[in-house]
Amino acid sequence: MNILAPVRRDRILAELPQCLRKEAALHGHKDFHPRVTCACQEHRIGTVGFKISKVIVVGDLSVGKTCLINRFCKDTFDKNYKATIGVDFEMERFEVLGIPFSLQLWDTAGQERFKCIASTYYRGAQAIIIVFNLNDVASLEHTKQWLADALKENDPSSVLLFLVGSKKDLSTPAQYVLMEKDALQVAQEMKAEYWAVSSLTGENVREFFFRVAALTFEANVLAELEKSGARRIGDVVRINSDDSNLYLTATKKKPTCCP
Ligand SMILES: Nc1nc2c(ncn2[C@@H]2O[C@H](COP(=O)(O)OP(=O)(O)OP(=O)(O)O)[C@@H](O)[C@H]2O)c(=O)[nH]1
C-alpha cells in the first residue's frame, strides 16, 4: 500500500534546470546526462539508495539559511531572527524524469556555540550549500572555513557544492555587481556553483533548489550506474582469489537507448 501522497505538481522536473552564471556552474550542459535519461526512461534505476539525497546548509549566523529553506519548503518568510539550535530538518519530495526523489535538507546552526552539535550532522552529504550574506563581505570570506569543516566529514571528490548569496533584496544593483565579482571568484576556487537569492521576495529560490535536486539526482543515478556497471553483460567477474574468471552472459534484453 502506498501511504505517500503524490508529489506536488510544482515539484516535477522533466528537464534540467539551468544555472544562474555559466562562469561558476557545476556543469553547463543543457540536458541531463544521456545515460541518466535513458536509465530513467527504462526504469533501470537499480537500488533505492539514490532516491534520497542528504543536503547540508552551512554558513555564518543570521545569513538566512533557515529563511531560505522555509521559503522553498513552506513558502513563508519570518522577518524575526530565531537562532537555529543545533540542526533542523526538512524533507522535500520531487519527481525527476518520472522517478520519485527526495532531498533531506539539514539546516545547521551558524552560531559558534551550537556549531559542534551541528557538525555531527555533516557526514554523508551528497551536496553542501554554503550560504553568505550578499551585504556582508566577512560572511563571504568565512565560507571557505565552513566548506573546510563540512568536507572533513565528507568525500570531496563526490560531493556537490553550491555557494549561495542571500538577501539580494537588500543590495543596490551597484553593490550587488561588486559582491558578485568576489563571490564568483570564491565559487570558482571552491568548484562550487554560484547562486544569488532573496528569501524575502522569493527571487531565484525555487530555481536554485530545482537545480540542487536535478544535479544531486543526476550524480546519484550516474554513481548507481557506475556501480552496477561491473555487472554488465560481457564483464569479467573474478571469483575468490584463485584467478578463475567468469563472464556474465545475456540474461535480459539489452537496453535499447543507452549510449
Ligand atoms: N531582507 C531580507 N532578510 C532576510 C532574508 N533572509 C533572511 N533574512 C533575515 O535575516 C535574519 C536571519 O535569518 P535566518 O534564516 O534565521 O538566519 P540563519 O542563517 O538560519 O541563522 P542561524 O540559525 O543563527 O544560523 C532574519 O531576521 C531574517 O528575517 C532575505 O532574503 N532578505
Ligand as a Chemical Component Dictionary entry (heavy atoms), coordinates in Angstrom:
data_LIG
# 
_chem_comp.id                   LIG 
_chem_comp.type                 NON-POLYMER 
_chem_comp.pdbx_formal_charge   0 
_chem_comp.three_letter_code    LIG 
# 
loop_
_chem_comp_atom.comp_id 
_chem_comp_atom.atom_id 
_chem_comp_atom.alt_atom_id 
_chem_comp_atom.type_symbol 
_chem_comp_atom.charge 
_chem_comp_atom.model_Cartn_x 
_chem_comp_atom.model_Cartn_y 
_chem_comp_atom.model_Cartn_z 
_chem_comp_atom.pdbx_ordinal 
LIG N1  N1  N 0 15.716 41.297 3.844  1  
LIG C1  C1  C 0 15.958 40.010 3.997  2  
LIG N2  N2  N 0 16.136 39.480 5.207  3  
LIG C2  C2  C 0 16.374 38.156 5.320  4  
LIG C3  C3  C 0 16.470 37.319 4.182  5  
LIG N3  N3  N 0 16.744 36.074 4.590  6  
LIG C4  C4  C 0 16.791 36.130 5.932  7  
LIG N4  N4  N 0 16.582 37.366 6.384  8  
LIG C5  C5  C 0 16.569 37.808 7.784  9  
LIG O1  O1  O 0 17.828 37.514 8.386  10 
LIG C6  C6  C 0 17.656 37.073 9.725  11 
LIG C7  C7  C 0 18.322 35.733 9.913  12 
LIG O2  O2  O 0 17.697 34.758 9.120  13 
LIG P1  P1  P 0 17.791 33.190 9.457  14 
LIG O3  O3  O 0 17.239 32.467 8.299  15 
LIG O4  O4  O 0 17.220 32.885 10.784 16 
LIG O5  O5  O 0 19.382 33.010 9.546  17 
LIG P2  P2  P 0 20.227 31.675 9.794  18 
LIG O6  O6  O 0 21.362 31.695 8.858  19 
LIG O7  O7  O 0 19.335 30.487 9.750  20 
LIG O8  O8  O 0 20.749 31.912 11.280 21 
LIG P3  P3  P 0 21.322 30.810 12.350 22 
LIG O9  O9  O 0 20.198 29.857 12.629 23 
LIG O10 O10 O 0 21.726 31.584 13.550 24 
LIG O11 O11 O 0 22.489 30.156 11.748 25 
LIG C8  C8  C 0 16.149 37.055 9.993  26 
LIG O12 O12 O 0 15.797 38.260 10.674 27 
LIG C9  C9  C 0 15.542 37.017 8.614  28 
LIG O13 O13 O 0 14.270 37.638 8.541  29 
LIG C10 C10 C 0 16.276 37.918 2.881  30 
LIG O14 O14 O 0 16.332 37.285 1.830  31 
LIG N5  N5  N 0 16.038 39.271 2.853  32 
# 
loop_
_chem_comp_bond.comp_id 
_chem_comp_bond.atom_id_1 
_chem_comp_bond.atom_id_2 
_chem_comp_bond.value_order 
_chem_comp_bond.pdbx_ordinal 
LIG N1  C1  SING 1  
LIG C1  N2  DOUB 2  
LIG C1  N5  SING 3  
LIG N2  C2  SING 4  
LIG C2  C3  DOUB 5  
LIG C2  N4  SING 6  
LIG C3  N3  SING 7  
LIG C3  C10 SING 8  
LIG N3  C4  DOUB 9  
LIG C4  N4  SING 10 
LIG N4  C5  SING 11 
LIG C5  O1  SING 12 
LIG C5  C9  SING 13 
LIG O1  C6  SING 14 
LIG C6  C7  SING 15 
LIG C6  C8  SING 16 
LIG C7  O2  SING 17 
LIG O2  P1  SING 18 
LIG P1  O3  DOUB 19 
LIG P1  O4  SING 20 
LIG P1  O5  SING 21 
LIG O5  P2  SING 22 
LIG P2  O6  DOUB 23 
LIG P2  O7  SING 24 
LIG P2  O8  SING 25 
LIG O8  P3  SING 26 
LIG P3  O9  DOUB 27 
LIG P3  O10 SING 28 
LIG P3  O11 SING 29 
LIG C8  O12 SING 30 
LIG C8  C9  SING 31 
LIG C9  O13 SING 32 
LIG C10 O14 DOUB 33 
LIG C10 N5  SING 34 
# 
